Amino acid sequence: MIRILKASPYYESYFHDFFRNHPEAESFNYNQLITSIFNEAIGWSNFWKINLEKDSKFEVIEIISNSYKLQTLWAKENSISYKEDNWLEDILEAQVQYYNPDIFFPHDYVNINSKLIYKIRQKVKSIKLVISYDGFGLGDSKRFNGSDLIISCAQFICDFYSKNGYKTWYMPFGFEPGILDRLVIQSPKHEVSFCGSVIVREQFHNQRLRLLSEISSVIPLTLWASNLPKYWQPWKLDQLRRLKRGKFQEFIDVYRLASINLGSKSGINMYQALADSRFTLNQHIDVSYNVAGNSRLTEATGVGTCLITDHKDNISEFFEPDIEIITFKSADEARDKLKYLSNNESERKKIAEAGQKRTLKEHTFYLRMKDLSDEITRILNT
């Protein structure tokens, strides 16, 4: 039996929203609470556990490392003492010692640094392999010192770490088919949607901002965007700075999108929103090296939405352009294709169905985990 302990972070704002929407959870024990959170299907949720444990040689312990409520509840139930000002590290160390994993996956690279990894490896001799993950292209080889394997959803990120002496594994995003059992499949409510982050900063989502703004000016767009004002705030400080710096187009784009932004959606609510859309837009992060591979590719196609995404050199590795998804090289092309398919429902539906079929056949989370499990087994047996 190979035991894996995976320590993942959630956005801090998520915990506030969770307890506001589920006040009864305040009285839950640890297992009830973490099960309720995983049930919301945020990010990778507990998909590693669900899929790796289909192979009887794996046992996966999933923890949410930056949840004060969860972690201190676990500590209380297991009679673990910790310093209040160092609760995250103290409790994490105790958990790794308690579970004695063969593999430690500190997915929370913000709070779990190389110093802490070394410290844990010294204390827990059962650890044979430390896995880390970089899905952003952080470009800092020292950040993952102490790790034996770095996983990424982008090949160019793997190449960077390989050149710096690390073993790497390329693992594209996958879709969890169990999500479909929890959705209400109905006639689409939204013509065109976008659901995701819009971070207006260099090397992030400036191109995405422009695309969404241009599309929304000619086609009704249902927008659920995080990192962007919800509705228009006339004198928001960031907007004043844009005016001062002469970034007038950026000012207009933010103004236009903020006026229609319905706020962020995540997890099962995001999947339902995508399933309720005839089309959903995607634009990769600015610093993508012309490479496709963000999570929206499989999230959207997995639930049966017609995906329209920016063309990248490797897009055909995932889907056949204009057969299984729609691709564009400019906002004008995206607009024209949307207008055409809006008037040709049978063709739109055919593309959406083909995209979902491809995802459920080749891009599931189970297949990603199966490939990874083979690589893990090979490394451990080397």
N, C-alpha and C positions, 0 to 999 in steps of 0.2 A: 504494500500500500504506500503510495506517494502522497504525503500530506502537504498541502499548499496553504499558506496564510497570506491573504491579499488584503492590504490596508489601503482603502480608497477614500478620497475626499469628496464632499459635496459642497456646492456653493453655500456660503453662510446664510444668504437670504432665503435659501430653500427651507432651512429649519424653522425660521420664523413663520413662513407661509404654511408649513406643514402643521404646526401646533395651532395656528389660527384656524385652519380648516378642519382640524381633528382634535378638538379640546379634550376628548375622552382619552387621547393617547398619553396625557400627562400622568395617568395612573397605571399605565402598562408596565409590565416587567420587561426585562431586556429582550427576551426572545419575541414577545408580542410586539414590542416597539420596532425592532429591526425588521421583522417580517412585514409590518405595516408600511415601513419606508420602502423596502424592496418591492412591495406590491405596486408601488407607483411607477416602477419601470424607468427610473431616472438614469440616464447615461447607460453604463454597462450593467447597472443594477446588480443582481446576483447571477448574471448570465454565465459567468465562469463556473460557478458551482453547479448550476443546472446542467450545463453541457459537458463539463469534464467528468462529472460523476456518473454520466452514462457509461463511462468506461470504469469498471469496478476497481481498477488499480489506483484511482484517484479519490482523495478526500479533500474538499476545499472549505476552508474557514474564511468567510467574508466579514470584514469589519469596516466600519466607517470611522476613520481615524480622527477626523476633526469635529465630531459631534460631541460636545461636552455632556449633553444629556445622556446619550447612549453609553459613552465610555465610562463616565462616573457611575452609571447604573450597573454596568458590568463589574466594575471594581467593587461596588458595595455588595453585590450578590456573591462575589467570590472572595470577600474579605481581603481585598487588596488595598494597601495604604498608598497614598500619593501626596505630593506637594501641590497645593492649590495653584501655585504660580508655574508649575511644570507638569500639569496633569496629562497633557498629550503624550509627552515622552515617557513619563513614568508608567502610565497605564499601558501604552503600547509595548514597552519592554516586558511588562508583566504578562501581557497576552502572548507574546512570542515565547516566553519561557513556559507558560502554562500549556500551550498547544504543541510545543516542540516540533515545528514543521521541518520537512525536508527542504522545502522551497519557501523563501520569503519574498513577497512581491510588494515593496513599498511604493504603491501606485501614487501615493501622496508625496510627490517630489518637492512640494513647497514646504511642508512641515517636517519631512523626514529627509535630512541631509546625509551626506556621506559620513560625517562624524558619528551620527547616531547609528548608521548602518554598521560601521566598524565596531562600535560599542556592543551592539546586539549580537554580532557574529562572535565576538569574544565570549559572550555569556552563554549563547545557545549553540552548543556544539553539534546539534542535530542538523543544522542548516548546511546543505550541500550546494545550494544554488540560490543566488539573489538575482531577481529579475527587476529591471526598471523599464519605464515607458516614457517616450518623448513623442507626442503627436503634434508638436508645434514647431519643431526645428529650433530649439533653444540655442544651439550653437555653442554649448559650454561643455567640453569634454570632461572637465574636472567635477562637474555637478554630480556625476554618477560614479565617482570613485567608490570602489567596494562592491560594485555590481559585476555579475558574471555574464549577463545577457541583457541587451537593450532591445526592446520591441518598439516598432513604429508602424504607423499606418501609411508612411510615405517612404519610397525607396531612397530618395535623395537624403533623407534623414539617416537611414541605415548606413548609407555610403559614408556620411560624415563620421559616424562613430566607428565604422570599420577602419577608416583611415587613421583613427586615433587609438587603435589597438583593441577595440571591444568586439566581442561576438555579438552579432545582431540577428534579428528575425523580422522580416517584413510581414506584417499581418494587417491586411486591409480591413475596414469596418465590415461588420456583418449584421444581418437582420435576425431578430428572434421571432420565429413563426408563432410562438405562443401568444404574442401580442394580438394576433388576429382574432383569437377566441374572446377577447375582451372588448372588441370594437363593435359599435353599432353600424352596420353597413346599410347605407341609405343613399338616396339621390343626393348628389353634391349640393351643398349650401353655398359654396364660395366658387366664383369663377376662377380667379387667380389668387394664390396666397403666397406669403413668405412667412416662415416660422424659424427664427434663429437670432443670432447676435448681429448687431450692427455697431461695431467698435470703430468710431471715427478717429483713427490714429494712423500714423505712418506705418506701413507694412501690415496693416490689419484689414479693414473693410471699407476703404474709401471707394474702391471700384464697385463694391456691393451697394454702397450708399447711392452712387450715381445711377446704377442700373435701376434700383427700386424706385428712385425718384422719377426717372424718365418714363418707366413703365406706368407708374401711378398717375402720371399726367395725361395719359391717353387711354388707359384701361383701368377699370375699377380693381383695386388691389386690397385684399384683406391682409392686414399686417399685424403680426405678433412678434415684436422685436424687443430683445433685451439690450441693455446698454444704450438705450435711446429714450428720450423723454416720452412719457405717455401723455398724449394730447399736447397741445401747444402751450409752452410756458414763455410768455412774451419776452421777458428780460433775463432769461437764464444766463448765468455768467459765461458759460462756454460760448454761447451765441454772441455775446458782446465782444468776446475775444476774437471771434472769427471776423466780425465787422472791423475791429481795430487792426487786424492783420491783413485786411483786404481780401479775405476768403469769401467772396460774395456768393459764388456758386455753392460752396459748401453750406453757407448760411441758409440759402434758399432750399437746398435738398433736405437739410435737417428740419427746417420749418415745415416743409411739405409732408414729410413722413411722420413727424411728431403729431401732426394734426389728425392722422388716421391710425396711429399706433394704438392697438388694443392691449398692449402689455405682453409680457413674455408668457409662453407656454412651455411645459416640459413634460417628459414622461408620457404616461398614457394619454393625458390631455393633448399633448402635441401630436401623438399618433392619430388621435381622433380628428383633430383639426386638419391634418394632412389628408386623411381618408375622406373628409367632407369637402375636399377641393377638387375641382375638375383639373386644374393645373397647379403645380407649385414651382416656384422659382428657386434656383440655386446659383450662387456665384462664389467661387473659392476665395480663400484669403489672398490678399494682394501678393504676399511673398510665397507663392506656390510653385515657382519654377516651371510654370506651364504644365503642372502635373495634377491630375484629378485624383480624388480619393477621400473627400470629407464624408462625414456620417450621413448627410442628407441624401446621398446617392442611393443608399440601401433603405433608409427610413421611409422615403417617399415611395420608391418603387415597391417596397415590401408591402405597403398597405394598399397598393393598387392605384396610386395617384399618377397622373401623367406628369413626369418630371421634365422641366426645361432648364438646362444647365449650360454653363459656359463651356465651350469646346476646349479640350486639353489634348496634348500630344498622345497621351495613353488612354484616352477615354474608351477606346474600343476594347481594351483589356477587360472592361467591366460590362459595357453595353454596346450594342450596335446603334450608332447615331441615326436618328430619324426613323428607326424601326422599333427600338425598344425604349428609347428616350428621345427627347428633342434637344439638339445642341444649337448654340449660337456663338458668333464671334463679335457681335456688337449689339447694343440695345435696340437698334433699328431692326436687325434680323430677328431678335427675340420678339419684338412687337409684331412684326409681319407674320411670323409663324404662329403666334398666339391668335392673331385675328383670323388667319386661315383656318386653323383647327377649331376655333370657336364656332365656325360655321360649317364644320364637317365632323359632327359628333361621332359617326361610325369610325372614322379614321383615328380620332383622338382616343376613343375607347380601345381600338385595336392596339395602339401603341402602349397604352397604359397596361393592358392585359399582358402584352409581350414582355414589358419591363418587369412586371410582378413575377411572371413565370421564370424569367432568367434569375431573378434574385432568389426565389424559393428553391431553385435548382442548384445554383452555384455560389450564392453569397450569403449563406446562413451563418449564424453564430456557431452552430454545431460544427460546420465544416472548418471554420477558422480555428476552433478549439481542437478539433481532431488533428489538423496539421501541426498546431503548436505542441500538442501532447506527444506527437511522434518526435519532434525536435527536442523536447525536454527529456524524453526517455533516452534518446541518442546521446545527449550531453552527459546525463547521469551515468550512462554505461561506458563512457569513454575512459 
